[in-house]
Amino acid sequence: MDIIDSHHHIWRQADLKWLQGPMQPRIFGDYETLRRDYPIEEFLSDIASSNVTRSVYVQANWPNDQFEDEVRWVQETADKTGWPQGIVGFADMTVPDVRPQLERLSAYPAMRGIRQQFHWHENPLYRFAANASMAEDPAIQANIRKLADFGWTFDLQLFAGQMKGAVSLAKSCPDVTFILQHAGMPEDQSDEGWTTWREGMRALAELPNVVSKLSGFGTFVHCVDADLIKRIILETVDMFGDERCMFGSNFPIEKIWTSYEALVAAHISAVSELGEDAMQNIFCNTAAQVYRL
């Protein structure tokens, strides 16, 4: 079975402020081992035994004013090595008109979509966005609608408590495909937390232009928890259907606590009981279709 990794990063430490200077608290814990370059050659070494045949690079939070520099560097990497096959870049949807940024990025043939992280949490360690309601902002919604003119997706990253706003956003942009990052990042594993996550996921699953990425499940537990991975995958697939779910590694973040082989094995184990068609969709077909690979 061919595998498409729909969510990974490569980077140069010099370009990422969060990897420079004193280590700052991050959502994924101690990242001292990642405070260095992570080039495409290392990624290819990491995936060598896992039958990954294509991949999508997702933006790694370069400074906002260097959004084109990031995409240019990744495109140059793709031109030289053949990897990655797709790029999800950054554009600032909070500006009055994002179109000039999108037009600049349209010069790069591997471009497939945009990610701007909207996740906000009461816990400051989990907080990234300026406020909890960015997805509901009419000006931001208007900017995201412009992605349809380029045939690009929007990688949507937020927490369960923000999913009502995500529903509003997806409804306001019916011609844009939204890829929910990390299956909605279910960080609260109390009974109440699972209920909130499940309600939000069901509401998003009702919208045909939303798909879910099965990735980043070690973010809050800092390990490969096979039972947790299985629970999230089976519940997400039950709501979205396997044809609207895709695997992503979130490497090298998950490399802090696991190998690529172990991560893929845990996901394959969880999906295997759903049958061969589901395996093919989750590990290959959905990403190939959504990201046009």
N, C-alpha and C positions, 0 to 999 in steps of 0.2 A: 504493500500500500504506500503510494506516494503521500508525503506530508507537506503541507504548506504552513510555514510559520508566519502567521498574520500579524505578529506583534513582537518586534525585537528592536534593539538599538545598537548602534556603533557610535563611538565618539572619540574625540581628542580632548584630553583633560584641559588643554589650554583654552578651549572654547566654552567651557562650562563653569560658570562662576560657582555653582554649588559643589564643585569638586575641588575648588581652590580654597586656600586659607584654612582657618580652623574648621574642623568637622562640625556641622550643624545638625541638630536632631532632625531625623527624617522618618517618614512613615514606615520605612522598611528596616529601621534599626541601624546598627553599626555597619557602615559601608566603606570602612578603611581599605578593604581589598579592591575596591573599584575606583579608588582615587588615582587613576592612571589612564592611559589610552586603552580603549577596547576596539581594536581595528577589525575590519571585515575578515582578515586572515585568522584571527582568533575565533571569531564566530564560526567560520567554516570548519575550523578544527573541532569546536565544541559540538557541531551537528554531524560530524563525519560518519558516525555509526547509527544515525537515526532516520535515514532515508528521507531527509528533507530535500525537496527538489526545487522549491521556490520560497521566497520570503518577502515580507513587507516591512520596511523600516518605518518606525513611528517616531516623530520628533522628540528630541531629548532635552528640550528647554534651554536652548541657546538664548542669549539676550534677545529680547523681542525685535530690536532694530537690526539684528543679524539673521532674520528669518530666511532671506534669500541665500545668504552665505551657507547656511546649513544645508539647504536643498541642493545648492550648487556642488558642495563637497560630496554629498551622498551620490548625486548623479555622476560626478566624475569617478567615484569609486565603482559605481555600477558599469560605467563605460569601460573601465579598465579590467574588471574582474567578472562581470556578468551578474553580480550580486550587489544589492537586492534587486528584485524585479519590479517592486512597487515602492513608492515613497508617500508617506503621510507627513506633510509639512505643517508649519505653523503660520497662521495669520491672525491678526488681532481683531476679533469681531466687536470690540468695544469702540472702535474708531467710527466717525460718522459714516464713512463709506469705505468698505474693505476692498472694493473692486480693483483699485490700483495695485494692491498687494497681490491679489489673485492673478492679475494680468502678468505681473512680473514672474510669478511662479509657473505660469502656463508655458513658459519657454522650455521647461524641463520635461522631457518625454516620459519619465517614470512617475511623474506626479499622479496620484490617485485620490488624494483627499487631504483634509485639514483636521488637526486636533488642537483644541484649546481647552485646557482642563478647567472644569467648572466646579470641581468638588470642594465643598466647604463643610466643616464639621465644628462642633462645639469644642472638641479637643484640638488645641492649636497645633499639636504634632501631626494631626490628620488634615489640617486646613491648607488649602492651596489657593482657592479663588478669593477675590476681594469680598464677596458676599455670597449668600446662599441662593440667591434668586436670579443669577445671571441668565439661566435658560428661559426665564419668563420675560426678560427685557425686550420690548418691541423692537428697539433699534438693533439689538443683537440678532433677533429672529430675522429681521429684514436683511441683515448682512449674510446670515447663513443661507437664506433663500437663494442668494446669488451663486452659491456653489453649483446649483443645477445648470447654470449656463455653461459650466466647464465640465459637467459630467462627473463631479467629484463628490465624495462621501464626507460625512462629518463623524469623527471618532468622539463619542460623547462619554465623558468621565465625570461621574457624580455619585453621591451616596443615596441610600434608600429614601431618606427623608426629603430628597430633592426630586424624586421621580415624578411627582405631580407636575412640577415645572417642566420636566423633560417631556411629559405627554403634551403639554401646551406647545413646546418647541417643535416636536415632531409633527403635530397637527398643522402647525403654521407653515411648515415646509414640506408639503406632500411630495414634491419632486426630488427631494434629497434623501438618500439612504443614510440612516444613523446606525453606527456600530457602537453598541453599549460596551464600554470597556470593563473588562474583568467581571462580567456578569453582575454589574451594579455594585461591586465592592461590598459584600455583606460582612462588615467588620463587627457588628453587634450580634454575637451568637447566643444571646439570651432568647428565651421563647418569644418575648415581645419584639426583639430585634428581627428574628426570623419572620415573624408575622408581618412586620412593616415592610421588610424586603420583598416578601412574597406578594403582598398587595400591590406594591409598586411595579414589580415585574409583570404581574398579570395585566395591569393597565397598559404597560408598554407593549406587551406581546400582542395586544389587540390591534396594534397599528402595523399595517403591512410594510411600512418603510423603516422598521426598526429590526435589527438583528443583534445577536449577542455574541460577544467574544468570550471564550472560555479560557481565561488567562489570569495570571497574577494572584492565584489563590494562596500563595505563601506570604503575601504582603503583610498581613497582620499577625500571622502565627510564626513566621520566620523559619519555616521548615516545609518539607513535602509531607502533608498530612493526607494520606490516601483516603481516609474516611471522609474528611471534609471535602476533598476534591470530588469524590463520588457523589456526595450529597448535593453539592452545588450544581454539578453537571446534570445529574438526573432530574432535579427539580427544574432547572432552566430549560432543558430539552423538552420536558413535559409541557412547559408553558409556550415555548417558541416553536417547537418542532425542530428536528435535526437539520432540516434544510435551511434554517435561519440561525444556526450556531456554527462557530468556527473556533479552531484551536489557535492559541498564541502562546509563546513561551515566556514573554516578558524578560528575555535575557538581554543583558547580563545581570539584571537585578536579582533574579532567582539564583544566579550563580553564587551569591553570597552564602547560600545554605545548601545547594544541591548541584548535581551534575545535570547536564542536558538529558542524558540517557535515562536517569532516574525520574526526571520530571515527565518526559514523554511516556515512560512506562506506566506511571501512575494515571495519566490521562487515558491511555489506551485501555488499561484495566477497567477504568470506570465506564468507558463507552462500549466496551466489547459486548456486554450483555444486551445492548440495544440492537445488535445485528449488523451485518455487513453494510447495508445501505446507509445506516446511520454513521458508521465508521467512515465511509467514503465521503459523506457530506461534511461531517465535522472536521475531518483532517485534510480535506482537499477541496471538494466541490464548492462549498459555500464561499470560501475565501477567493477561489478562482473566479467565481461569478461576480461577487461584490466588488473586488478590487481589480477586475478585468485583467487577470494574469494569464 
